[in-house]
């Protein structure tokens, strides 16, 4: 249960925040690269720098998406396990009650004339 709570309250929200921050950083990097290319004397060097920033930024975002996806999958696994346990409990509760049969021997002189009588009762 603590693992589920940690995922819901810490890990997944932190992963979402990291992706929002990455989006903001990517916007700034794109603006920088555009301005750098426009103002650069050496366009080839500016283009290579842009490629390097782009590669690094996309790798970072891919890592963050992977980490968040793994946390979400872990959350779903925990919830699926909880559902299986609940289903098992519900199936156990919905089973018909067990019955116990008891034999009662009648005494001589009883109205059953010494016959064996079967009594069925319910127990949990």
Secondary structure, DSSP 4 states (H G I P E B T S, - for coil): -HHHHHIIIIIHHHHHHHHHHHHHHHHHHHHHHHHHHHH-S-HHHHHHHHHHHHHHHHHHHHHHHHHHHHHHHHHHHHHHHHHHHHHHHHHHHHSPPPEEEEEEEPPTTSTTTT-EEEEEEE--
